Amino acid sequence: MPILKRLFIRILSIAVTLIGVSIIVFVVIRVVPGNPISMMLPPGATDDDILRLKILYGFDKSIIEQFFIWISGVLSGDFGTSISLRQPVLSLVLGRLPATLELSLLALLIACILGGTLSLLGTRLRETKIEGIIDGINGMAMSIPDFLWGLIFILLFGVMWPIFHISGRISPFLDIDYSTQFYLVESIVRFDLKVFADLLAHMLMPAVALSIPLAAIISQLLKQSLKETMHLDYVTLSRTKGYSENHVILREALPNAVLPTMTLVGVQFTFLIGGTVIIERLFSYEGLGNMAIDAVINRDLPLIQGIVILFALIFTLVNLLVDLTYTLLNPKLRNG
Amino acid sequence: MVDSSRNINRKIGLRMWLSGGWLLFLFLATLFAPIISPHDPLAQDLFASRLPPIWMDGYESTYYLGSDSLGRDVLSRILYGARIALLVALIASTATCIIGATLGVLAGYFGGWVDLVISRLVDIWMAFPPVLFAILLIAVLGTGLTSIIIAIIVIDWTRFCRVIRAETMSQSAMDYVASAQAAGRARFGIMVKEIFPNVLPTIVVLLTLEMGIAVIVEAILSFVNLSISTDFPTWGGMISEGRTSVHQAWWVIVFPLITLFLTVLSFSQLGEGLKDRFDPVLR
């Protein structure tokens, strides 16, 4: 039962990480010099008003008391009330989560397709001029951050040749009545092509911008890994058997080369999710990241807490998923 | 073999000349910004709003790269924005480097409990995703240049620490260290006099790369209005303002974007070029 044991240890460590993160978040935010209460009130507010608000948001109690009130709330699903939006934090962040998940998964898909294609092309055409060009593209793609790619795309495909939408998640005139917030998935399930195309036209630019740095990393790692695999004896053997070069690369080398790339892609994917914060802002995409920046600008502490903890939960779950897939796919770990 | 290595050297050379040249040019431009700027970067002139750059119709002679919707000169704002960008880059990355590299060398050379404490700290630190860290820090510290610089230092010192620790460990295992020890030299002296010069190339590479990161972080935070007050010209702020009027005046966003792009690219290409140059295998 090595897998179950591994799973148990991982879940335990996730719990520890999340508790740690919530303590850090809570403590760090309580030492904020600027008082959020005073920012909510107009300049003419009396001391009485301030006190009433303090009691309303629980800021009048000691830090330890506040923490236990907050953590017991969190455990029962109550993350408090957003100061700027005056709504429960949990429903706010859960409402935005699907948009961010769809965007980052689409970006991951694009990154795998782009990076995979480039690395296979580079391996097939190794030691030619094309390989040099692919390496050059990779280097360039890696040194330009997603924020700049996003801006470039906005100028090229939003302004110069306006093919794509550069703002928002869905056109306002499409008054859709979906039962979930996973619009893209639901439009596929309902086979609603018009909505699907509109969503994609909105999501493509931010998703590609997010995916480019990851695509470059995938391409570089996979190519390196393929290069090493191509020198192994069993690959040479299959070549002497008379298989075509394409068959050798795709069927013999690739399955073995993918594994080491996958773990690193998992780590890099968490960076991609982090990147949604700024990319969503850039494309006015209604996701968690956009909300996070507003929360920081408004100093909305309960909302910031909720968002940071949700992000931390996503990051740890991604890591867990990668770890488990790796264990399942790697025969050495599976049986050991 | 000879040909290919010469080829590599030439490629590295061109790349480094171009990026180094651009950064030097930018640095000089920021130094002499008060002299070469045609206008006050903050001066608004509503009669001169949205003037195009001088190669287009309707230009005005001193607005070389045009003006924005408030009639502020784009070129002057880019030059003064470069001051903020390079200031953040220099201060933040140098401080990050000093803290990270010092801890890295200490952990790598002394090993034992020193290494244990520092490495654990790095592990814990890196478990916290940078973006969350940044959101939290800016929320706590408030907006402004100092907050950005502190955030960069607090988040990125681990980047230096990890690499320099590994590099120091591999240097410590070398014969020249053993012979220095055999000669009876003090450990601290060996660390400073023998090992440090040998990890310095790696430090320089990381420092260059970190400057590019600092420039982009400053641009992003000023873009979302979490940096220095919008009264000051910043590249990110210009891009953010230019985005709203891009259909009427594309030059307001395009020129700062090109400057930012070239600067970020130059720092990373210079860093990668230095890495290749210092790498004994390639040399």
Boltz contact constraints between the chains, C-beta under 6 A:
constraints:
  - contact:
      token1: [A, 28]
      token2: [B, 136]
      max_distance: 6.0
  - contact:
      token1: [A, 28]
      token2: [B, 140]
      max_distance: 6.0
  - contact:
      token1: [A, 32]
      token2: [B, 140]
      max_distance: 6.0
  - contact:
      token1: [A, 143]
      token2: [B, 265]
      max_distance: 6.0
  - contact:
      token1: [A, 143]
      token2: [B, 268]
      max_distance: 6.0
  - contact:
      token1: [A, 145]
      token2: [B, 216]
      max_distance: 6.0
  - contact:
      token1: [A, 147]
      token2: [B, 220]
      max_distance: 6.0
  - contact:
      token1: [A, 148]
      token2: [B, 261]
      max_distance: 6.0
  - contact:
      token1: [A, 151]
      token2: [B, 257]
      max_distance: 6.0
  - contact:
      token1: [A, 159]
      token2: [B, 246]
      max_distance: 6.0
  - contact:
      token1: [A, 274]
      token2: [B, 129]
      max_distance: 6.0
  - contact:
      token1: [A, 274]
      token2: [B, 131]
      max_distance: 6.0
  - contact:
      token1: [A, 277]
      token2: [B, 131]
      max_distance: 6.0
  - contact:
      token1: [A, 278]
      token2: [B, 220]
      max_distance: 6.0
  - contact:
      token1: [A, 281]
      token2: [B, 224]
      max_distance: 6.0
  - contact:
      token1: [A, 292]
      token2: [B, 135]
      max_distance: 6.0
  - contact:
      token1: [A, 293]
      token2: [B, 224]
      max_distance: 6.0
  - contact:
      token1: [A, 296]
      token2: [B, 135]
      max_distance: 6.0
  - contact:
      token1: [A, 296]
      token2: [B, 138]
      max_distance: 6.0
  - contact:
      token1: [A, 296]
      token2: [B, 139]
      max_distance: 6.0
  - contact:
      token1: [A, 304]
      token2: [B, 139]
      max_distance: 6.0
  - contact:
      token1: [A, 308]
      token2: [B, 132]
      max_distance: 6.0
  - contact:
      token1: [A, 311]
      token2: [B, 132]
      max_distance: 6.0
  - contact:
      token1: [A, 315]
      token2: [B, 129]
      max_distance: 6.0
